[in-house]
Amino acid sequence: MHDWEDLHTFAPVVRTGSIAGAARALKVNHSTVLRRLDSLEQGLGVRLFERLRTGYVPTSAGEALRERLLPVEEQIDAAARALAGLDEALSGTIRMTTTDTLAPLLMPMLKRFAGQHPQVALQLVINNGFLNLTRREADVALRPSNAPPANLVGRKVGRVATALYAARTYLGEAKRDGIGRTDWARHRWVGVDDSLAHLAIAQWMTHQVRPDQVVLRADSLVALADAVAAGLGVGPLLCLLAEQRSGLVRLAEPDPRLDTELWLLCHRDLRGTARVRALMRFLHDELAACRHILPA
């Protein structure tokens, strides 16, 4: 009989490809993961991972074990979600995820929610990708996306207003070079990288801006706004981010083609949980009243 803790440690190492990543996922220290992994390999009498400089890669034995454990892990995750979904108390912990872009907008709202529901403990994970709500990496997600995952349920809150901006200093340089404000084909541009290709601004730039015009690509909309504010070029920015930075000039009115839908999501097994229902209803009403969020 193998120790369940050892088997439970195996899957996060496969998913994250590292001891550090598995330790974060399991909320244990680095040495605990190493000890459990060594114990599992010794108990099975096989090597489960190749220890490469780039990370931990499953051996053929590791792949075979992963295939065997996957259905078991999915059943355990489903059971945990089902039990959580039966919770009718307005107490406990809600783990929420959102982007660095939306976090400043969200903080005052979470403060008001916490004041109304002091028995609910909030955890906030800032991540620009979709965390796996199926594995309970988060309970609730506030995400800008025009194509949210099909296995999640929730409501479209609205659209995030977006427009083209440039720094006043950059426009001065462009004017001296004979480039007008709306001479888009001659401007330098700042955009997003492939990690944000699902956003409307990425798709718009693919069709409207030549690749040789793009001087910088960022994996964060906050970094994109900082780059435009620094004078690197013209860029499509969320209006809420642009208004937080001095020296920016809006070059055109918000364009619906640049807007990205904003979704409030949870796993379908958690939609009956009282605290999750309360938070999603509260945030939907708050966000719908925000001037930076256009109607759905």
C-alpha positions in Angstrom: 0.0 0.0 0.0 1.5 3.3 -1.1 1.1 6.5 1.0 -1.7 8.7 -0.4 0.3 11.8 0.3 3.1 10.5 -1.9 0.6 9.8 -4.7 -1.1 13.1 -4.2 2.2 14.9 -4.6 2.9 13.2 -8.0 0.2 15.0 -10.0 1.2 18.6 -9.2 4.8 17.8 -10.2 3.6 16.6 -13.6 1.3 19.6 -14.1 3.8 22.3 -13.1 7.0 20.6 -14.2 8.9 21.6 -11.1 9.2 21.0 -7.4 8.7 24.7 -6.6 5.4 24.8 -8.6 4.1 21.6 -6.9 5.0 23.0 -3.5 3.0 26.1 -4.2 0.0 24.1 -5.5 0.1 21.8 -2.4 0.9 24.6 0.0 3.9 22.7 1.5 7.6 23.4 1.4 10.1 22.4 -1.2 11.7 19.7 0.9 8.3 18.0 1.6 7.7 17.6 -2.1 11.2 16.1 -2.7 10.8 13.7 0.3 7.4 12.5 -0.9 8.6 12.1 -4.5 11.6 10.1 -3.4 9.4 7.9 -1.2 7.1 7.2 -4.1 9.9 6.3 -6.5 11.5 4.0 -3.9 8.2 2.3 -3.1 7.5 1.7 -6.7 11.0 0.8 -7.6 11.1 3.0 -10.7 12.2 6.4 -11.7 9.2 8.6 -12.4 10.9 11.8 -13.6 13.9 12.9 -15.6 15.5 15.8 -13.6 16.4 18.2 -16.4 17.7 21.7 -16.2 14.4 22.9 -17.7 12.3 21.0 -15.1 10.9 17.6 -14.2 9.7 15.5 -17.2 7.8 12.2 -16.7 9.6 9.0 -17.7 7.6 6.3 -19.5 6.8 4.9 -16.0 5.7 8.4 -14.9 3.4 8.7 -17.9 1.9 5.3 -17.2 1.2 6.3 -13.5 -0.2 9.7 -14.6 -2.7 7.9 -16.9 -3.8 5.6 -14.0 -4.1 8.4 -11.5 -6.0 10.9 -13.7 -9.5 9.3 -13.4 -9.0 9.0 -9.6 -7.9 12.6 -9.3 -10.9 13.8 -11.4 -13.3 11.8 -9.2 -11.8 13.3 -6.0 -12.0 16.8 -7.5 -15.6 16.3 -8.5 -16.5 15.0 -5.0 -14.9 18.1 -3.4 -16.8 20.4 -5.7 -20.1 18.6 -5.1 -19.6 18.9 -1.3 -18.6 22.6 -1.6 -21.8 23.2 -3.7 -23.9 21.9 -0.8 -22.6 24.6 1.6 -25.5 27.1 2.3 -23.7 29.1 5.0 -22.5 32.6 4.3 -19.1 31.8 5.8 -15.9 30.2 4.8 -13.3 31.0 2.2 -13.7 32.2 -1.4 -10.6 32.0 -3.6 -11.0 34.5 -6.5 -8.8 35.1 -9.5 -8.6 38.1 -11.8 -6.0 40.0 -13.8 -3.6 42.7 -12.8 -5.6 45.0 -15.0 -8.8 44.6 -13.1 -7.4 44.2 -9.6 -7.4 48.0 -8.8 -11.0 48.3 -9.9 -11.9 45.2 -7.8 -10.3 46.2 -4.5 -12.9 48.8 -3.3 -15.7 46.4 -4.2 -14.1 43.5 -2.2 -13.8 45.9 0.7 -17.5 46.6 0.6 -18.3 42.9 0.3 -16.1 42.0 3.2 -17.9 44.7 5.3 -21.2 43.1 4.5 -20.1 39.5 5.0 -17.5 39.4 7.8 -17.6 35.6 8.1 -16.4 35.2 4.5 -12.6 35.1 4.1 -11.4 36.3 0.6 -8.3 35.1 -1.2 -7.2 36.9 -4.4 -5.0 35.3 -7.0 -3.6 37.7 -9.7 -3.1 35.8 -12.9 -3.5 36.8 -16.5 -4.4 33.3 -17.6 -7.4 31.1 -16.8 -6.7 29.2 -13.6 -8.2 25.7 -13.5 -11.5 26.1 -11.7 -12.2 22.4 -12.3 -9.3 21.7 -9.9 -10.4 24.3 -7.4 -7.3 26.5 -8.1 -10.0 29.3 -7.7 -13.7 29.4 -6.9 -14.6 32.6 -8.8 -13.0 34.2 -11.8 -13.4 37.8 -13.2 -11.9 37.6 -16.6 -11.8 39.7 -19.8 -12.4 37.2 -22.6 -14.5 36.9 -25.8 -14.4 33.1 -25.5 -14.7 32.0 -21.8 -14.2 28.2 -21.1 -17.3 26.2 -21.9 -17.1 24.2 -18.7 -17.7 27.3 -16.5 -20.9 29.1 -15.8 -21.6 32.7 -15.0 -22.7 36.0 -16.4 -21.3 38.5 -18.9 -20.9 41.7 -16.9 -20.3 44.0 -19.9 -17.5 45.2 -22.1 -14.3 46.9 -21.1 -14.0 50.2 -22.9 -10.9 50.5 -25.0 -9.4 53.3 -27.2 -6.2 54.3 -28.9 -3.7 56.4 -26.8 -0.2 57.8 -27.1 2.0 59.9 -24.8 2.0 63.6 -25.4 5.9 63.4 -25.7 5.6 60.7 -28.4 3.1 62.8 -30.4 5.5 65.8 -30.2 8.3 63.6 -31.7 5.9 62.3 -34.4 4.8 65.8 -35.3 8.4 66.9 -35.8 8.8 63.9 -38.2 5.7 65.0 -40.1 3.5 62.2 -38.8 -0.1 63.3 -38.0 -2.1 62.0 -35.1 -4.2 59.6 -37.2 -1.5 58.7 -39.7 -1.7 55.1 -38.3 0.5 53.5 -41.0 3.5 55.7 -40.0 3.3 55.5 -36.3 5.2 53.2 -34.0 3.0 50.8 -32.1 2.9 48.8 -28.9 0.9 45.6 -28.6 0.4 42.3 -26.7 2.2 39.0 -27.2 0.7 35.6 -28.0 -0.3 34.9 -24.4 -3.0 37.6 -24.8 -4.0 36.6 -28.4 -7.6 35.9 -27.2 -8.2 39.6 -26.6 -10.0 41.8 -29.1 -7.1 44.3 -29.2 -4.7 41.5 -30.3 -7.0 40.5 -33.2 -7.6 44.1 -34.2 -3.8 44.9 -34.4 -3.2 41.7 -36.4 -5.5 43.1 -39.1 -4.7 46.9 -38.8 -1.0 47.2 -37.9 2.0 45.9 -39.9 4.3 43.7 -37.8 7.3 45.9 -38.6 5.5 48.9 -36.9 5.3 47.1 -33.5 8.3 48.0 -31.4 7.3 46.2 -28.2 4.9 43.4 -27.2 3.9 42.8 -23.6 2.2 39.9 -21.8 0.3 42.3 -19.5 -2.1 45.1 -20.3 -0.7 47.0 -17.4 2.8 46.8 -18.9 1.2 47.8 -22.3 -0.2 51.0 -20.7 3.2 51.7 -19.0 4.9 51.3 -22.4 2.6 53.7 -24.1 2.9 56.2 -21.2 6.7 56.0 -21.6 6.4 57.2 -25.2 7.3 54.0 -27.1 4.4 54.4 -29.5 0.6 54.3 -30.0 -1.4 51.5 -28.4 -4.9 50.3 -27.7 -5.4 50.7 -23.9 -8.3 50.1 -21.5 -9.7 53.5 -20.7 -9.5 52.7 -16.9 -5.8 52.1 -17.2 -5.2 55.1 -19.4 -6.9 57.5 -17.0 -4.6 56.3 -14.2 -1.5 57.6 -16.2 -0.7 61.2 -16.7 0.5 62.5 -20.1 -1.6 60.3 -22.3 -3.7 61.6 -25.1 -6.8 59.7 -26.5 -6.5 59.6 -30.3 -10.0 58.3 -31.0 -13.2 57.6 -29.2 -13.6 54.1 -27.7 -13.9 51.5 -30.5 -16.3 48.6 -30.1 -14.0 46.5 -32.2 -11.3 46.8 -29.5 -13.6 46.0 -26.6 -13.3 42.7 -24.7 -16.2 41.1 -22.9 -16.0 40.9 -19.1 -17.2 37.6 -17.5 -17.8 36.6 -13.9 -17.4 32.8 -13.8 -17.4 29.9 -11.4 -17.5 26.1 -11.8 -21.0 24.8 -12.3 -20.7 22.6 -9.1 -20.2 25.7 -7.0 -23.0 27.9 -8.3 -25.3 26.7 -5.5 -22.9 27.6 -2.7 -24.3 30.5 -0.8 -21.1 32.5 -0.4 -20.2 32.1 -4.1 -23.7 33.2 -5.1 -23.5 36.2 -2.8 -20.1 37.3 -4.1 -21.0 36.9 -7.8 -24.3 38.7 -7.4 -22.6 41.6 -5.5 -19.8 42.0 -8.0 -22.1 41.8 -11.0 -24.2 44.7 -9.6 -21.0 46.7 -8.7 -19.3 46.2 -12.0 -22.5 46.9 -14.0 -22.6 50.4 -12.3 -18.9 51.1 -13.1 -18.4 53.8 -15.8 -15.5 52.0 -17.3 -17.7 48.9 -18.0 -20.0 49.3 -21.0 -23.4 47.5 -21.0 -23.3 43.8 -22.1 
